[in-house]
């Protein structure tokens, strides 16, 4: 498998690819440029939405529009582009980071300090009613979140730990946090992740120039080199959810010409349909 370029872009911090089942397009963000990108593979059509704050993630809403994880909290864009706050909680030096939508349509939104200080970030769960609940309050860099095909396990990354952790899921509650897989020193830091139909976990390795796939028992069974040093996240999309999309970053290093672009690996496997946010 070799990555192709889906969208040639110079994103400072490309992140959070998400396949929108309703519109047949990929949504992803450039965090530090405060932009939400969309890409429709069937036509090549692209759009860019400028946000007023750094945007860690953008996900489709069940009723149309987007939910966004911003510097000062969680916001919503309606289908006509009108913006409103869902959860506003500004903390100096902190911003929203990666987010994911759970099987029940809830939003799981992470945050981090700009200086990546330990304990400076959180993981929140926001239900369809818009009420936030704190899941974790001692995170450094909240990143990849995903669920097993049966919804009984949730995977989660706090990047400086160099681990993918796993929780048991019961309704809207998670418990029993434990290590699922560890990334050895020198291989990069785990960033965004996605789960395929076989229950395998794909993770992008920041500073590792690769993606890895781990089987449901935590065994490494595939490594996918990529032509950029800082891949940030991955998601399956396209017809049949068989194409693996990969975001990347230019920030903080001398970049490869493709750094910041959206990459794609055709026929890499098959992903799980991603639900839209119910709120």
Buried (B, 14 or more C-beta within 10 A) or exposed (E): EEBEEBBEBBBBBBBBBBBBBEEBBBBBBBBBBBBBBBBBBEEEEBEEBEBEBBBBBBBBBBEEBBBBBBBBBBBBBEEEEEBEEBBEBEBEEBBBBBBBBBBBBBBBBBBBBEEEEEEBBBBBBBBEEEEBEEBBEEBBBBBBBBBBBEEEBBBBBBBBBBBBBBBEBEEEEBEEEEEBBEBEEEBBBBBBBBBBEEBBBBBBBBBBBBBBBBBBEEEEEBEBEBBBBBBBBBBBBBEEBBBBBBBBBBBEEEBBEBBBBBBBBEEBBBBBEBBBBBB
